[in-house]
Structures are given as structure tokens and as C-alpha cells.
Amino acid sequence: MLASSDKRLKYIIVAISCLCLSGMSYGQSINVYSARQEGLIKPLLDQFTDSYGIEVKLITGKGDALLTRLELEGNNSPADVLITIDAGRLYRAQEAGVLQAVSSEELSNNVPKHLRSKDNLWYGLSMRARTIVYSRDRVSPEELSTYEELANSKWRKKLCIRSSSNIYNQSLVASFVANNGVSTTEKWLQGIKSNFARKPQGGDRDQVLAVAAGVCDLAVVNTYYLGGMLKSSNDSQKDAANKVNVFWPNQNGRGAHVNISGAGITQSSQSPENAKKLLEFLSSSNSQRWYAEVNNEYPVDPKVEVSPILKSWGSFKADSLPVEVLGQLNNQAVKSMDKAGWP
């Protein structure tokens, strides 16, 4: 199985390196600020350089810190591209005025309308689902149905989730506000809080570990963390991941909540055309396929095949809410979470 995966990655890398051999621009460079870890983005950036002859200088950091840096640097910022995670952070960059619109037929074809800014200020490059994982031993999938039902008293003291300061949870709640309204959301949040098995703490992997250890029966996590645990060389992580299953909620309604990682061209860019080439390259099917293999995220382009681990969780209906709305409703989501007393 591992050998097959390695061979798949090899074919993808070869395919990427064969792209765009015409119109190469040797001797040029662009600067990328990335909230993605270096190991998860640099191999693709290196392939872009091989294909176009455009050197990419990479600076990595936390998403909020990189945005603050862009704001402080203003028009003097050397950055050409901002890559970050969660539509909420991309919207913050949009509102801060640090991005410029990109007109690209290729990006429009590769990235569905609801996974990009309506003003083309940023584009989703990979999609992540924030869904429910449950104990294989203690929960039957027939007991589960929707995000709304997570507030049901039958799950009292059985739910694990991260803190309210986490942008992933804020975006999940923002989607709930968009679909159900503020009043219904705040009632739901009271039920959610009552069902916490422990005070929210740790990252998504910690929630999976807690379910496996019997601390809780359910958790809300981004599925790519579970994929990383299943492929981990750490036996305890792998064992924990094999003790839970994925459940896709709201399949008879709006669908499971999804978010994105994405990128935009900075307002200060001195090389916007080369920056656009990079965004187009990262949105291509081969790039998305490679990244999905490495980080277990879903391609934004529905025509791109998903990785074997993602296939094992089955297909699902995703919420088609424009992800820009997650940023627009972030403040309301945070207020509602604070009102409910979600730590």
C-alpha cells in the first residue's frame, strides 16, 4: 500500500514538472508569505520554479502574524502572494486591503464560485471538511444525523471540541448563523456547551485521542488531521485514529461544513503576473492532487480525484454556502460563542 502511494506521488510530481514548459521566465522571483508549514507547500513551489524558472522566496508564519506584518509593511511589503488557511483569515486580509483582484479564466475554471472571493481577491486551493468523528465501540452511526443534534441532551458530557478561539470553530459557528439565524445558533451553542465532556482544549488530534481514550464519545474535527494520524509513524496516533469513524452530518439538508486554504496576490506585489502564474499553478489538477495526497485535504476542483484515505470515508454532500460568508459572520459567531460561555 505504501509503495503504491509512493508511486502515485512520483507520477504526480512528474506530471507537474511537465506543465507550463512554454513561456518560462528565468531570472525572475516572487516572494510568498505562507501560513502553511514549509514541508506542506515548498515541494510544490519548487515544482513551480522548475516549470516556469521563477524563483520563489518563502516566508512562513502564523496566519494572523503574517497579516499583521503585511499591514505594517503597507505598500513597501516585499510579498507578492499570501497563502493562508481558513476563509475567515482570507476575509480578514480582504478587509485589511492587503490583496488585489485577480482576473484569470484558469482560476475561475478551477475554483468553484462559492470557494473564492466574489471580487476575485482570493481563491481556495484546497478544501477541508469539519465534521463529526465518533467512537466505533460506543456509538452507532444511526444515532447521528446533524450538527444541530450535537446539542441533544443524549450527548451530555460526551462531546470533545477545541476552544472558541480556534478559527475553525468560529467558521463552523458562522456557517450555523448563516443557515439558521442568530437566535437558533445561540440556543444550539447552549446545548453544545452542556454536552462538553471536558473544558475545550488542545488541537484536533487531541480530540481524536480523547475519543479513543474514552474521555468522550464524539468530537468535531477537520478530517485532514485524522488522515495525518492514520498515516503517522507514531503508533499511538495511528491506533487512536483507527478507533474512530467519520460521520457526514446534514446530508439530507445543507450538507457538511467545509472550509478552504487559499491564496491571493498582495496589493504591494511588484510581480503580479508572475504571482498570478503561481496561483494558477497551485489551482491546477496535478498540484491539487499532489497536495491532497500529502495533507489529506479535498481538491477544490470537483473533477480531481481524491486520495485513497479520503475515498475510504465515502462521498458526501458539502455545504455550498459561499465561504466568504464565514468571514463576514465571524464577529457574530465569536459574540454568540462568548454569550454561550464557550471557553
N, C-alpha and C positions, 0 to 999 in steps of 0.2 A: 504493500500500500504506500509506504514511504517512498519507495523507488519510483512508483507511478507518479506520485505528487512532484518529486524532483524533476522527472522527465517533462511533466506538464509545464512547470515553471521554466525549464530550459527552452521549450518550444515558444512560450510566450515572449521570453526575453529576445530570442532570435527574431521573432516576428516584429517586435517593437524596434529593434535595431535596423530593420529593413525599411521602416517607414520614412517618408519625407526625405529621401536622399537628394531630391532636387531642391533648388533654392536654398542651399546651405549658406550660412553666414559666418564663416570663420573669422576669428579675431574679435568677435563681439562678446558681451557678457551682460547678464542681468542679475539683480540681487533679489533674493527671496527671503521674506520673513515667514517662518513656519511654526505653527503650534503643534504640528505633527512631529513625533520623535524622528530623529535623523535616520535611524535604521528603517523607518517605515516610508520614507519619501526620497532619500538620497539615491537609492538604486534607480528609481525612475528618472530623477533629474540627470543622473549620469547617462542614461539612455537617450534623453533629450539632447544632451551635449553631443553624444556620438552621432545622432541623426542630423542635427542642424549645425553643429560646430559652434554653438553659442554656449559659452561657459556660464554655469550657474553658481553664484556665491550664496551660500546658505547660512542663515542665522536662525537658530531655533530658540524657543522660549515658551512661556505660558501665554495663552491666548489674550488675557486681559493685559498682561505686561507688554506684549507686542503692540497692542492697540494704543496703550498709553505712550509708548515710545514713538509710534507714528504721529500721534497728536502733538507731542512735544517737538518733534523734528520738523513738522509742518512741511512747507514746500522744499525744505532743504534735505528731506529724508532721501537716503540713497536707495530705498526699497522700490522695487518695480512691481512685486507681487506679494500679496498677503494670502497665506494659506492658514485656515483655522478650522476649528471643529464647532459644530452646532450652529443652526440658523440664528439662534439668539445672539451669538457673538458676531456673526456676519452682519446682522442687522445693526448692532452697536457700531460697527465700523462704518456702515452706510450712514447712520445718523450723525456720526462724528465728521462726516465729509472727507474721509481719507481715501475714498475709492472713486474711480471714474468709470463711466459707462463703456461697455464693450459691445461693438456691433460685429457679430460673427455668425454666419449661416451655419458653420460647422458646430459651434457651441449650441445654437438653437436646435439643431437636429439631434445632437447627442444628449442634451439635458432637457427633460420634460419641463413644461412651463411652470408647474407647481413646485419644482425643485430649484428654482432660481429667482433672483430679484426681478420684479416686474419691470424695473428700469434698467435691467441688464448690468447692474453694478457688481453682482457676484453670481457664481454658478456652483451648484452642487457637483461634486466629483465622485462621491461615494455616499451610499445610503446606509443608515443603521436603524434597526428596529429596537424600540424599548418595550419589552414585553414581559410576560409572566413566566417564571420558571417554578416548578413545583417538585416536591419530593416524590420519587417513584414509589416509595414504600407507604407513605401516609396519605397521599391524595390521589383521587381518581380524576382523570380529565373531565369526566361527566359532571363533576362538582363545580367546574369553572365555566365562565361564559364571557364576562365583560370586565372592563376596568371599573365600571360602576359597581359591580358586585363585590369588588375587593373591600368595599365599605360595609358589607353584610356582617352582622354580628356573629355568624358562624365561624368567621375567621379571627375572632377576638384573640389577641396575643399570639397570632400565628403568621404575621407578615413582617418581613425584613426589607428595608429600603435605605438608601443614602439620605443625607441631610437635605434640608430645604435650600441650602446654599449652593447645591450642585446644579449647574446649568441644565443638565439632562432632565432632572426632576422639574425644574422651572418650566422647561419647554413642554414636558408632558402635561403639567397643570394648565399651561397656556392653551394647549390643544383642547383640554377639557372645557375651559372657559369658552373657547370659540364654538364648540359643539353643543354645549349645554347651558351657557349663561353663568353669570357670577353667582347668583343665589344658589343654584343647584350645585355648583362647584364647591361652595363653602360648606354646604351640608355634607357633601361627599368627603371633603377633607376632614371634617369632624369624625366621620366614621372610620376613615383611614387611620387617623391618629389613634383612635381607640383600639385598633387592631394591631398596632406595633407590638412585636414580640420583645423588643428592646429599644432603647434610645437609638435613633438613626446614627450610624457611624460607619467609617471605612468606605472602601470603593465597591464597585460592582462585584469584583471577585470575592470580596469578603461576604457579600450577601449570599453568594452561591455556597461558600464554605459554611456559612451559618445554617443554611437549609440542610446540607449534607450532615452536619453535626447534630441536627435535631433542635437547634435553637428556635427555628421557625419552620413552617411548612411551605410557605410561598415567599417569593422575592420578585421585585421588579428590577430588571437589568437590561443593559444593551447586550444583544446576543453575541457581538464580536468578542466580548470578554469571555463568554462561555466557550466560544470557539478556540480562543487562545489557551484556555485551561485544558481543553481536550487534546490540544497538540503539544502541551507543555512537557518538558523533560522532568518536571517536578511531579513525583508520583502522588503526593497528597493533593495537588491541584487537579490532576487528571482523575484521581479516584473520586474527588468531590463532584466534579463535573459529570461523571458517569452515574451519579446518584440522583440527578435531576432530569426532568424533561422540559421541553419548551411548549408553551401553550399560546396560541394566537387568539387574542380576545377580539370581541366586537365583529366577528366575521359575518354576522347577519345584519350588520349595520354599517358604520362608517369605516371599519377596518382597524387594524393595529396601528399604533402611533409610530411614525418614522421621522427621522431627522437626517441631517447630512453633515459631511465635512465638505468644505468648498473653498473657493478662491476668488479673488478679484484683483484688478490692476490698480495700483495706488495712484492717487491724484498727482503725486510728485514724480511719477515714472518718467525717466529720460529715454526709455526704450519701449514705448507702449506696443509697437508692432511685434517686437520680439517677445514681450510679455504675453501678448495675445497668442502667439505661436505655442508658448508653453501651456497656457490654459487649454488650447485646442488639443495639444498632445496628451495632456492629463485626462481629457474627457474622451479620448479615443477608446475603442473597444478593447484593444490589446492592453493599454495601460490600466483600464478598469479591471480587466480580467486578472492581470498580474497582482494588482493591489488587493483584490478580493481573495486571491489565494494566500497572500501574506497576512492580511489582517482580518479576514473573515467578515468583511462588510459586503453589502449588496451593491452591485453596479447601479448607477442612476439610469443607465440606458437599459430599458427592459429587454432589448434584443440580445444583450450579453449574457452568456451562460454563467450561472452561479457555481461556486466551488462545491466539492463533494460534501463537506461538513454542512454547508447551508442547505444543500439538497436533502440531507438526512433529516432536517427539521420540517420538511414539507413546504409546499407552496402556501401562500397566504394572501389575503386581501389587505392592502395597505391603505391607510387614511390618505385621501388625495387633497387634504387641506393644504393650501399654499404655505410652504414653510416660512415665508416671510411673516405670516401672521403670528408665528411663535415669538418672533422678536417684538412685534407690535404690542403683543399682550403680555410681555414679560413682566412689566411693572405691576400689572393687575394680578398676575399669578403669584408674584412674591408677596403682595399685600394680602392676598387670600390665604396663603400658606402661613404668614405671620399671624393673621387673625385666628387661624385654627390652632396655633401653638405648635406647629410642626418645627421641631428643633433644627 
